[in-house]
Amino acid sequence: MLDPVPVGLLLVDAGGRVEFLNRAAEDLLGVERSAVAGRQLGDVLPAVLVEQLWPQDGSPLSRKMEINGRKVAVQVNPLVGEEGAGGAMLVLQDISLCESLREAKEELEAIFNSSYDEIYVVDGEGYTRRVNKIGESYYGVEVEKIIGEHYSEMEEEGYFNPSVSRRVFEERRRVTMVQRTKTGKTLIVTGNPVFDESGRITRIVVNSRDVSELINLRQRLEDTEQLVDNYRRLVMYLRQEKLENTEIIAVSPQMKQVLDLVDRVAQVDSTILITGESGVGKGVIASRIHKLSKRCKGPFIIINCGAIPENLLESELFGYEPGAFTGARREGKKGLIEMGDGGTVFLDEVADLPLNLQVKLLQVIQEKKLMRVGGSQQIVVNVRFIAATNRDIQKMVREGLFREDLYYRLNVVPVTIPPLRYRKEDIVPLIEHFVNKFNLKYDMNKHFSPEVLDLLVKYHWPGNVREVENLVERLMVTTDSNLIETVHIPDYIINSNGELPGRVYVLGICPLKQAVDEVERQLIMLASQRCKTTYEMASVLQVNQSTIVRKIQKYRLHPAGANRRKN
């Protein structure tokens, strides 16, 4: 009768001898009843366990212990006969599985409640069965208060709106939507239906994530990008205004020739490539072209191709469509070229463009159309392009660093600005111009001594006009006296020998005789600045003294020290 009982039963007499045990007890203890019948309980169970189990006061006792690697619940029930104590019955129950299930349940509950996302479970009737702890911050109440609530009631009470469970029941499929909660949070919720074998929905598991902070960050990012755009337009406007207000000092024949060419080509829409060393005023010339052109009322967009990081260059130049990449604006963005529609786009340092973008730029110049990043439609742009570089772009074409087809498309009208060392006539007027500018700006009354001007004329000015402006400002703000003298001039200028590099600068194609005359004129002028007499000039230039005198008269030069002795 006792063998089918699923728990172990072990009967001992008053003397502690085993009288009976059923099959479940045999299995738990790992013994056969025929082998232990009549033996002491201590022979079947460890003595330590027997001492723990045996009741001292005759009352029932329960213990949990490990027997043969299993967790066993042992209950000792004393048996009292007519003559007193009559032994005891031990009830043994294997609780290993129950303990494992309890531990698994605790672990799952810990995981469930530790999830950053909300897990919300409704049954097949729409009643709430489980919600993890994060839900309390979403709905403003303790989880226990919404267990058993129907989703429709919670929707009516404003805990969330709209209900994703309603949509899942209606459409019988996974549904994702944006939901707003009673505490003002914005959630991205996904409801997943669970079906039984007959196709009936038995559960809906809803996963929710709070995206309120993400939305706030996105809005702040969009506001910041809008502010950056405003600042960028302001900087471009101020830069354009500065260029427009910059006076071009042109006393030398070379610069007058450049300005004459610029004034003529400004009236047409031909693409112009301005070349020249850094600091010669390429941006000022580009601004002059725009100001004199028919597009003067349109925008003048300045793009420094070398200052924009390469990974941002394409989107900055051509713009992008909504969702083109992570972090892109929801409404997309115009590129700088598109912003120049109806006006002029000045591509400064164009030689720094990567080859892959040179292809896109060539297409825009030829077809007057562009495609934004991530876009599929061509956008028509009415833009006049002016490019500039201080690099040897022809050499870059030969080395494969710059596309030949783009070079020829940009170089329709080449404008070469000579460096300042080849147009010495412009140095003193430039210095005087900047002296007047900074006297007015800083409320000063300073001027340069004749000796300083002579010294600065002999200097080769590797930084060109920009270096002149910076040096004049530096001397004016750091010199205490109103007269700037030789002692104030930096050593690197004083120690400069004023010699030109060993090459002849060619402005452009011209008759050979004119070029020779120009070289002669410059050499006579430079020699006159270095030498005290015409004999010294003749010695330096390795010609007769009479030749020097004749050349001075021919070119009508008035070198410093014109009254110097000829012998």
C-alpha positions as CSV (number, residue, x, y, z in Angstrom):
1,M,0.0,0.0,0.0
2,L,2.8,2.4,0.8
3,D,5.1,1.6,-2.2
4,P,3.1,3.7,-4.7
5,V,3.3,6.8,-2.5
6,P,5.6,9.3,-4.3
7,V,7.3,10.4,-1.1
8,G,9.7,8.3,1.0
9,L,8.3,6.8,4.1
10,L,10.6,5.3,6.8
11,L,9.3,3.7,10.0
12,V,11.5,3.3,13.1
13,D,10.6,1.7,16.4
14,A,11.2,3.2,19.8
15,G,14.7,1.8,19.9
16,G,15.6,3.6,16.7
17,R,15.6,0.4,14.5
18,V,14.3,0.6,11.0
19,E,11.2,-1.5,10.6
20,F,10.0,-0.4,7.2
21,L,10.8,1.9,4.2
22,N,8.9,2.1,0.9
23,R,10.4,2.2,-2.6
24,A,10.6,6.1,-2.7
25,A,12.7,5.9,0.5
26,E,14.9,3.2,-1.0
27,D,15.6,5.4,-4.0
28,L,16.3,8.5,-2.0
29,L,18.6,6.7,0.5
30,G,20.2,4.4,-2.1
31,V,19.5,1.2,0.0
32,E,17.4,-1.9,-0.1
33,R,14.9,-2.5,2.7
34,S,15.8,-6.1,3.1
35,A,19.4,-5.0,3.8
36,V,18.5,-2.4,6.4
37,A,15.5,-3.9,8.1
38,G,16.1,-4.2,11.8
39,R,19.2,-2.0,11.7
40,Q,19.7,1.2,13.6
41,L,18.7,4.4,11.8
42,G,22.3,5.6,12.2
43,D,23.3,2.9,9.8
44,V,21.0,4.2,7.2
45,L,21.5,7.9,7.7
46,P,24.7,9.7,8.9
47,A,24.8,10.0,12.7
48,V,25.0,13.7,12.5
49,L,21.8,13.9,10.5
50,V,20.1,11.5,12.9
51,E,21.0,13.8,15.9
52,Q,19.6,16.8,14.0
53,L,16.4,14.9,13.1
54,W,15.4,13.1,16.3
55,P,13.0,15.2,18.3
56,Q,13.9,15.8,21.9
57,D,10.5,16.8,23.2
58,G,8.4,14.4,21.2
59,S,7.1,17.0,18.9
60,P,7.1,16.8,15.1
61,L,10.3,18.2,13.4
62,S,11.1,19.3,9.8
63,R,14.5,19.7,8.3
64,K,16.1,20.3,4.9
65,M,19.3,18.4,4.2
66,E,21.4,16.9,1.5
67,I,21.3,13.1,1.1
68,N,23.3,11.4,-1.6
69,G,23.7,14.7,-3.5
70,R,20.0,15.5,-3.4
71,K,18.1,18.2,-1.5
72,V,15.6,16.4,0.7
73,A,12.9,17.7,3.0
74,V,12.6,15.4,6.1
75,Q,9.7,15.5,8.4
76,V,9.8,13.5,11.6
77,N,6.5,12.5,13.1
78,P,6.8,10.8,16.6
79,L,4.5,7.8,17.1
80,V,3.0,7.5,20.5
81,G,1.5,4.2,21.6
82,E,-0.6,3.2,24.7
83,E,2.6,2.7,26.7
84,G,4.3,5.9,25.6
85,A,6.8,6.6,22.9
86,G,6.4,4.2,20.1
87,G,9.0,5.2,17.5
88,A,8.6,7.7,14.6
89,M,7.7,7.9,11.0
90,L,10.1,9.9,8.7
91,V,8.6,11.4,5.5
92,L,11.3,12.1,2.9
93,Q,10.6,14.3,-0.1
94,D,13.1,15.1,-2.9
95,I,12.9,18.9,-3.4
96,S,15.9,19.2,-5.7
97,L,13.7,20.0,-8.7
98,C,11.6,22.4,-6.7
99,E,14.8,24.2,-5.5
100,S,16.1,24.4,-9.1
101,L,12.8,25.8,-10.3
102,R,12.7,28.3,-7.4
103,E,16.3,29.5,-8.2
104,A,15.4,29.7,-11.9
105,K,12.3,31.7,-11.1
106,E,14.3,34.1,-8.9
107,E,16.9,34.5,-11.6
108,L,14.3,35.1,-14.3
109,E,12.5,37.6,-12.0
110,A,15.8,39.4,-11.4
111,I,16.5,39.6,-15.1
112,F,13.0,40.6,-15.8
113,N,13.1,43.5,-13.3
114,S,16.6,44.6,-14.3
115,S,15.8,45.1,-17.9
116,Y,16.4,48.6,-19.1
117,D,13.4,48.2,-21.5
118,E,9.9,47.7,-20.2
119,I,8.4,44.2,-20.6
120,Y,4.7,44.3,-20.4
121,V,2.6,41.1,-20.8
122,V,-1.1,40.8,-21.4
123,D,-3.1,37.5,-21.7
124,G,-5.4,36.4,-24.5
125,E,-8.2,38.5,-23.0
126,G,-6.2,41.7,-22.8
127,Y,-5.6,41.7,-19.0
128,T,-2.2,42.7,-17.7
129,R,-0.3,39.8,-16.3
130,R,3.2,41.0,-15.8
131,V,5.1,44.4,-15.9
132,N,8.7,44.8,-14.9
133,K,9.9,47.5,-12.5
134,I,10.9,50.0,-15.1
135,G,7.1,50.3,-15.9
136,E,6.7,52.2,-12.6
137,S,8.6,55.2,-14.0
138,Y,6.6,55.1,-17.2
139,Y,3.1,55.0,-15.6
140,G,3.7,56.7,-12.2
141,V,2.2,53.8,-10.1
142,E,3.5,50.6,-8.5
143,V,3.5,47.6,-10.8
144,E,1.2,45.6,-8.4
145,K,-1.6,48.2,-9.0
146,I,-1.8,47.6,-12.7
147,I,-1.6,43.8,-12.6
148,G,-5.1,42.5,-13.7
149,E,-6.0,45.8,-15.4
150,H,-7.4,45.5,-18.9
151,Y,-5.4,47.4,-21.6
152,S,-8.5,49.3,-22.7
153,E,-9.1,50.6,-19.1
154,M,-5.5,51.7,-18.8
155,E,-5.7,53.5,-22.2
156,E,-8.9,55.3,-21.0
157,E,-7.2,56.3,-17.7
158,G,-4.3,57.8,-19.6
159,Y,-1.6,55.4,-18.5
160,F,-0.5,55.1,-22.1
161,N,-1.9,56.2,-25.5
162,P,-2.4,54.7,-28.0
163,S,-2.5,51.0,-26.9
164,V,-0.3,48.7,-29.0
165,S,-2.2,45.7,-27.6
166,R,-5.3,46.9,-29.3
167,R,-3.5,47.0,-32.6
168,V,-2.0,43.6,-32.1
169,F,-5.4,42.0,-31.4
170,E,-6.9,43.8,-34.4
171,E,-4.1,43.0,-36.9
172,R,-2.8,39.7,-35.4
173,R,0.8,40.6,-36.2
174,R,3.8,42.4,-34.6
175,V,3.1,46.1,-34.3
176,T,5.6,48.9,-33.5
177,M,4.4,52.5,-32.7
178,V,5.2,55.6,-30.7
179,Q,3.4,55.8,-27.4
180,R,3.1,58.5,-24.8
181,T,2.6,57.8,-21.1
182,K,1.0,59.3,-18.1
183,T,4.3,60.7,-16.8
184,G,5.0,62.4,-20.1
185,K,7.5,60.0,-21.5
186,T,7.7,59.0,-25.2
187,L,8.1,55.3,-25.9
188,I,8.9,53.2,-28.9
189,V,6.8,50.1,-28.2
190,T,6.6,46.8,-30.1
191,G,3.8,44.3,-29.4
192,N,4.6,40.6,-30.2
193,P,1.6,38.2,-30.3
194,V,2.0,34.6,-29.0
195,F,-0.3,32.0,-30.7
196,D,-1.4,28.6,-29.5
197,E,-1.8,25.6,-31.8
198,S,-5.3,26.7,-32.8
199,G,-4.1,30.1,-33.9
200,R,-5.6,31.9,-30.9
201,I,-3.6,34.8,-29.2
202,T,-2.7,33.6,-25.7
203,R,-0.2,36.3,-24.8
204,I,1.0,39.7,-26.1
205,V,4.6,40.6,-25.0
206,V,5.2,44.3,-25.3
207,N,8.7,45.7,-25.3
208,S,9.0,49.5,-24.7
209,R,12.0,51.8,-24.7
210,D,12.0,55.4,-23.4
211,V,13.2,57.7,-26.2
212,S,12.3,61.0,-24.5
213,E,15.9,61.8,-23.9
214,L,16.9,60.8,-27.5
215,I,14.2,63.1,-28.9
216,N,15.4,65.9,-26.7
217,L,18.9,65.3,-27.8
218,R,17.8,65.2,-31.4
219,Q,16.0,68.4,-31.1
220,R,19.0,70.0,-29.4
221,L,21.2,68.7,-32.2
222,E,18.9,70.1,-34.8
223,D,18.8,73.5,-33.0
224,T,22.6,73.4,-32.8
225,E,22.9,72.6,-36.5
226,Q,20.5,75.4,-37.3
227,L,22.6,77.7,-35.2
228,V,25.8,76.5,-36.9
229,D,24.1,77.1,-40.3
230,N,23.2,80.7,-39.2
231,Y,26.8,81.2,-38.0
232,R,28.2,79.8,-41.2
233,R,26.0,82.2,-43.3
234,L,27.1,85.0,-41.0
235,V,30.8,84.1,-41.4
236,M,30.4,83.8,-45.1
237,Y,28.7,87.2,-45.2
238,L,31.4,88.8,-43.1
239,R,34.1,87.2,-45.1
240,Q,32.5,88.4,-48.4
241,E,32.0,91.9,-46.9
242,K,35.7,92.0,-45.8
243,L,36.8,90.9,-49.3
244,E,34.6,93.5,-50.9
245,N,35.8,96.2,-48.6
246,T,39.5,95.3,-49.2
247,E,41.1,97.8,-51.4
248,I,43.3,96.4,-54.2
249,I,46.6,98.2,-54.3
250,A,47.9,98.1,-57.9
251,V,50.8,100.4,-58.8
252,S,52.9,97.9,-60.6
253,P,52.4,97.1,-64.3
254,Q,51.9,93.4,-63.4
255,M,49.0,94.0,-61.1
256,K,47.4,96.6,-63.4
257,Q,47.6,93.9,-66.1
258,V,45.9,91.4,-63.8
259,L,43.1,93.8,-62.8
260,D,42.5,94.7,-66.4
261,L,42.0,91.0,-67.3
262,V,39.8,90.5,-64.2
263,D,37.6,93.5,-65.0
264,R,37.0,92.1,-68.6
265,V,36.3,88.5,-67.7
266,A,34.0,89.5,-64.8
267,Q,31.2,90.4,-67.3
268,V,31.0,86.8,-68.6
269,D,30.2,83.5,-66.8
270,S,33.4,81.7,-67.8
271,T,35.0,79.6,-65.1
272,I,38.2,81.2,-63.8
273,L,41.2,79.6,-62.2
274,I,43.3,82.0,-60.0
275,T,46.8,80.8,-59.2
276,G,49.4,82.4,-57.1
277,E,51.4,82.0,-53.9
278,S,49.7,82.0,-50.5
279,G,48.8,85.6,-49.4
280,V,48.8,87.3,-52.8
281,G,45.1,88.1,-52.6
282,K,43.4,85.4,-54.6
283,G,40.2,85.8,-52.5
284,V,40.2,89.5,-53.0
285,I,40.4,89.1,-56.8
286,A,37.6,86.5,-56.7
287,S,35.4,88.9,-54.7
288,R,36.2,91.7,-57.2
289,I,35.1,89.4,-60.1
290,H,31.8,88.6,-58.4
291,K,31.2,92.3,-57.5
292,L,31.7,93.4,-61.1
293,S,29.7,90.6,-62.6
294,K,26.0,90.4,-63.4
295,R,25.6,88.0,-60.4
296,C,26.7,90.7,-57.9
297,K,23.2,90.7,-56.3
298,G,23.4,86.9,-55.8
299,P,25.3,85.0,-53.0
300,F,29.1,84.8,-53.0
301,I,29.9,81.4,-51.4
302,I,33.4,80.9,-50.2
303,I,34.5,77.2,-49.8
304,N,37.9,76.5,-48.5
305,C,38.4,72.9,-49.8
306,G,41.4,72.4,-47.6
307,A,39.8,73.4,-44.3
308,I,36.8,71.0,-44.3
309,P,37.5,67.5,-43.0
310,E,37.5,65.0,-45.9
311,N,34.7,62.8,-44.3
312,L,32.4,65.9,-44.2
313,L,33.5,67.5,-47.5
314,E,31.0,65.7,-49.8
315,S,27.9,66.5,-47.6
316,E,29.1,70.1,-47.1
317,L,29.6,70.7,-50.8
318,F,26.6,68.8,-52.2
319,G,24.2,68.5,-49.2
320,Y,22.3,65.4,-48.2
321,E,18.8,64.0,-48.2
322,P,16.8,63.0,-45.1
323,G,18.2,59.8,-43.5
324,A,21.3,59.8,-45.8
325,F,23.5,58.7,-42.8
326,T,23.4,58.4,-39.0
327,G,22.9,61.8,-37.4
328,A,21.6,63.4,-40.6
329,R,18.9,66.0,-40.3
330,R,15.4,64.8,-40.6
331,E,14.6,67.3,-43.4
332,G,18.0,67.0,-45.2
333,K,20.4,69.9,-45.9
334,K,21.5,72.1,-48.7
335,G,25.1,72.0,-49.7
336,L,27.3,75.1,-50.1
337,I,27.2,74.8,-53.9
338,E,23.4,74.7,-53.9
339,M,23.4,77.7,-51.5
340,G,25.3,79.6,-54.2
341,D,22.4,79.3,-56.7
342,G,22.1,82.5,-58.7
343,G,25.5,83.8,-57.6
344,T,29.2,82.8,-57.5
345,V,31.0,79.9,-55.7
346,F,34.6,80.5,-54.9
347,L,36.5,77.2,-54.5
348,D,39.6,78.2,-52.6
349,E,42.5,75.7,-52.4
350,V,40.7,73.6,-55.0
351,A,43.8,71.4,-55.5
352,D,43.1,69.8,-52.0
353,L,39.8,68.2,-53.3
354,P,39.9,64.3,-53.1
355,L,39.8,62.6,-56.5
356,N,36.4,61.1,-55.9
357,L,34.9,64.6,-55.3
358,Q,36.7,66.0,-58.3
359,V,34.4,63.8,-60.5
360,K,31.2,65.1,-58.9
361,L,32.5,68.7,-59.1
362,L,33.3,68.3,-62.8
363,Q,29.7,67.0,-63.4
364,V,28.2,70.0,-61.6
365,I,30.4,72.5,-63.6
366,Q,29.5,70.8,-67.0
367,E,25.8,70.0,-66.5
368,K,24.9,72.6,-63.9
369,K,23.2,69.9,-61.9
370,L,24.1,68.1,-58.6
371,M,22.9,65.2,-56.6
372,R,22.8,65.3,-52.8
373,V,24.3,62.6,-50.7
374,G,21.7,59.8,-50.5
375,G,19.6,61.4,-53.2
376,S,18.2,60.1,-56.4
377,Q,17.2,63.2,-58.3
378,Q,19.3,65.9,-60.0
379,I,19.0,69.4,-58.7
380,V,19.6,72.3,-61.2
381,V,22.0,75.0,-59.9
382,N,22.8,78.3,-61.6
383,V,26.3,78.9,-60.4
384,R,29.4,80.6,-61.7
385,F,32.6,78.9,-60.4
386,I,35.9,80.6,-59.5
387,A,38.7,78.3,-58.3
388,A,42.0,79.2,-56.7
389,T,45.1,77.4,-55.6
390,N,48.6,78.1,-54.5
391,R,49.9,74.7,-55.6
392,D,51.5,73.7,-58.9
393,I,48.3,72.2,-60.3
394,Q,49.8,71.3,-63.6
395,K,52.4,69.2,-61.8
396,M,49.6,67.5,-59.9
397,V,47.8,66.7,-63.1
398,R,51.0,65.1,-64.5
399,E,51.4,63.1,-61.3
400,G,47.7,61.9,-61.4
401,L,46.8,63.8,-58.2
402,F,44.4,66.1,-60.0
403,R,42.0,65.2,-62.8
404,E,43.1,66.6,-66.2
405,D,39.5,67.1,-67.4
406,L,38.6,69.1,-64.3
407,Y,41.8,71.2,-64.6
408,Y,40.9,72.2,-68.2
409,R,37.3,72.8,-67.2
410,L,38.4,75.2,-64.4
411,N,41.2,76.8,-66.4
412,V,39.0,78.4,-69.0
413,V,40.3,81.8,-68.0
414,P,43.6,81.6,-66.1
415,V,44.5,84.5,-63.8
416,T,48.0,84.4,-62.3
417,I,48.7,86.9,-59.5
418,P,52.5,87.6,-59.3
419,P,54.1,87.5,-55.8
420,L,54.9,90.7,-54.1
421,R,58.7,90.3,-54.6
422,Y,58.2,90.7,-58.4
423,R,56.2,93.9,-58.0
424,K,58.3,96.0,-55.7
425,E,56.4,99.1,-56.7
426,D,53.4,97.9,-54.7
427,I,55.2,97.4,-51.4
428,V,55.3,101.0,-50.2
429,P,51.7,101.8,-51.2
430,L,50.6,98.6,-49.4
431,I,52.5,99.5,-46.3
432,E,51.0,103.0,-46.3
433,H,47.5,101.6,-46.9
434,F,47.8,99.2,-43.9
435,V,49.3,102.0,-41.7
436,N,46.3,104.2,-42.4
437,K,43.9,101.2,-41.8
438,F,45.4,100.4,-38.4
439,N,45.8,104.0,-37.3
440,L,42.1,104.4,-37.9
441,K,41.2,101.1,-36.3
442,Y,43.3,101.6,-33.1
443,D,43.1,105.4,-32.9
444,M,46.9,105.8,-33.5
445,N,49.1,108.2,-35.4
446,K,52.1,106.1,-36.3
447,H,54.3,106.0,-39.5
448,F,57.3,104.3,-40.9
449,S,60.7,105.9,-41.3
450,P,62.2,106.1,-44.8
451,E,65.0,103.8,-43.8
452,V,62.4,101.2,-42.7
453,L,60.6,101.5,-46.0
454,D,63.8,101.0,-47.9
455,L,64.5,97.9,-45.8
456,L,61.0,96.5,-46.3
457,V,61.2,97.1,-50.1
458,K,64.3,94.9,-50.2
459,Y,62.7,92.1,-48.3
460,H,61.5,89.2,-50.4
461,W,58.1,88.8,-48.6
462,P,57.4,85.0,-48.8
463,G,54.0,85.6,-47.2
464,N,53.1,88.3,-49.8
465,V,50.4,90.8,-49.0
466,R,49.1,88.9,-46.0
467,E,52.6,89.0,-44.5
468,V,52.7,92.8,-45.1
469,E,49.4,93.4,-43.3
470,N,50.4,91.1,-40.4
471,L,53.8,92.7,-40.0
472,V,52.5,96.3,-40.2
473,E,49.8,95.5,-37.5
474,R,52.4,93.8,-35.3
475,L,54.8,96.8,-35.5
476,M,52.1,99.3,-34.9
477,V,50.7,97.6,-31.8
478,T,54.0,96.7,-30.2
479,T,56.0,99.9,-30.8
480,D,55.7,102.6,-28.2
481,S,56.8,105.5,-30.3
482,N,54.9,107.0,-33.2
483,L,57.8,106.6,-35.5
484,I,58.7,103.0,-36.4
485,E,62.4,102.8,-37.1
486,T,64.9,100.1,-38.1
487,V,65.5,99.1,-34.5
488,H,61.9,97.9,-34.3
489,I,62.2,95.7,-37.4
490,P,62.5,91.9,-36.8
491,D,66.0,90.4,-37.2
492,Y,64.8,88.0,-40.0
493,I,64.0,91.0,-42.2
494,I,67.2,92.9,-41.4
495,N,69.3,89.8,-42.0
496,S,67.6,89.1,-45.3
497,N,69.8,89.9,-48.3
498,G,66.7,90.7,-50.4
499,E,67.8,88.5,-53.2
500,L,65.1,86.9,-55.4
501,P,65.0,83.1,-55.9
502,G,67.0,81.9,-58.8
503,R,64.2,81.9,-61.3
504,V,62.2,84.4,-63.5
505,Y,58.5,84.8,-62.8
506,V,56.4,84.7,-65.9
507,L,53.0,86.3,-65.6
508,G,51.6,84.9,-68.9
509,I,52.2,84.7,-72.6
510,C,53.5,87.9,-74.0
511,P,55.9,89.0,-76.7
512,L,59.4,87.9,-76.0
513,K,60.9,91.4,-76.3
514,Q,58.4,92.7,-73.8
515,A,59.4,89.9,-71.4
516,V,63.1,90.6,-71.8
517,D,62.5,94.3,-71.2
518,E,60.5,93.6,-68.1
519,V,63.3,91.3,-66.7
520,E,65.9,94.0,-67.5
521,R,63.8,96.7,-65.8
522,Q,63.4,94.6,-62.6
523,L,67.1,93.7,-62.5
524,I,68.2,97.4,-63.0
525,M,65.7,98.4,-60.2
526,L,67.0,95.7,-57.8
527,A,70.6,96.5,-58.5
528,S,70.0,100.2,-57.9
529,Q,68.6,99.3,-54.5
530,R,71.6,97.3,-53.5
531,C,74.4,99.3,-55.0
532,K,75.7,102.8,-54.3
533,T,76.9,103.7,-57.8
534,T,76.2,102.8,-61.4
535,Y,79.7,101.2,-61.5
536,E,78.8,98.8,-58.7
537,M,75.5,98.1,-60.6
538,A,77.5,97.3,-63.7
539,S,79.8,95.0,-61.8
540,V,76.9,93.1,-60.2
541,L,75.1,92.7,-63.5
542,Q,78.3,92.1,-65.4
543,V,77.8,94.8,-68.1
544,N,79.4,98.1,-68.9
545,Q,78.6,101.2,-66.8
546,S,77.3,103.0,-69.9
547,T,74.8,100.2,-70.4
548,I,73.4,100.7,-66.9
549,V,73.0,104.5,-67.5
550,R,71.3,103.9,-70.8
551,K,68.9,101.3,-69.3
552,I,68.0,103.6,-66.5
553,Q,67.1,106.3,-69.0
554,K,65.3,103.8,-71.3
555,Y,63.0,102.5,-68.5
556,R,62.7,106.0,-66.9
557,L,63.6,104.6,-63.5
558,H,64.1,106.8,-60.5
559,P,65.9,104.5,-58.1
560,A,66.6,105.6,-54.5
561,G,69.8,107.6,-54.7
562,A,69.2,108.9,-58.2
563,N,71.5,111.8,-57.4
564,R,74.3,109.2,-56.6
565,R,77.6,109.8,-58.4
566,K,78.1,107.8,-61.6
567,N,81.7,107.3,-61.0
